[in-house]
Amino acid sequence: MRRRQIKEDEENPHRWLVSYADFITLLFAFFVVMYSISSVNQGKYRVLSDSMSEAFHKQSNIDVQPAQQLGISVQRAPIALGREDNAGLRSMTATAAQIEDRMRNFIKKGQIAVRGNEKWLEVEINTSILFDSGSAELSQPAAEIMNNLVEAFRDSANPIYVSGYTDDLPINTVKFPSNWELSAARAASVVRLFADAGIDPSRLGAVGFGAYRPSVINFTEADRQKNRRVIIRMLSGEDMFGTTSPYAPKPAVTVPSANLPDTISPVSEPARATP
């Protein structure tokens, strides 16, 4: 009996396109997932940076409003204060009150911030109102601010030091090879003005930190503007330079008695050898 011959199906030469289309679809989905993971959410990134900045600069962000709430109350101090300490704290409170009264308009604009506690008073000034870009010479609009600060600091005897800060944008000029020189020169300009205005130079000091102690992370131009600043600190006790203010506690110094002879025998010169 003759068998019936079964005709085989012809092979489809384009069936590989189905697998290729599946592969392309999976590859596209993979890159979409990777892009969604790596994309930066600016809002969340900003919240994260502000949270980190607040955590690491918590102490320096204590705004004082008004100056009477400066936190230099004797009742809050853990150690009993003497007359000299009370005088120093009263001097800082009075100085803070003068600064806030004289700088009220600048404080409202956010150009000046006044902070402090029982140990220090801090005035932070944005350099945009003190210096031109890339310059360490005080501008004409800075005269009003500096005159008010001089009047507020003049009656105090506490140590004062000025710190200069910049943003992270590099500078490379003949006068300022880096941000170190620029920040230090700006701090020195403020100190020199205080000294020329009659404040005792022995109370003053200047230091430049360059771009290495930012107030906020340098993400945007607004952040960089916040970091370009000068901070003037007045301390109630020993300052950062190792000297002590007139209001700091003076420990008693006991000099041990020494039994010295009434006369001291002269030291005889050794005899010279004869040739």
Secondary structure, DSSP 4 states (H G I P E B T S, - for coil): -PPPPPPPPPP-TTTHHHHHHHHHHHHHHHHHHHHHHH---HHHHHHHHHHHHHHHTTGGG-B-SSGGGSS--GGG-SS---HHHHHHHHHHHHHHHHHHHHTHHHHHTTSEEEEE-SSEEEEEEEGGGTB-TT--SBPTTHHHHHHHHHHHHHT--S-EEEEEE--SS----SS-SSHHHHHHHHHHHHHHHHHHTT--GGGEEEEE-TTSS-SS--SSHHHHHHHSEEEEEEESS--TTS---TTS-------------SS-PPPPPPPPPP-
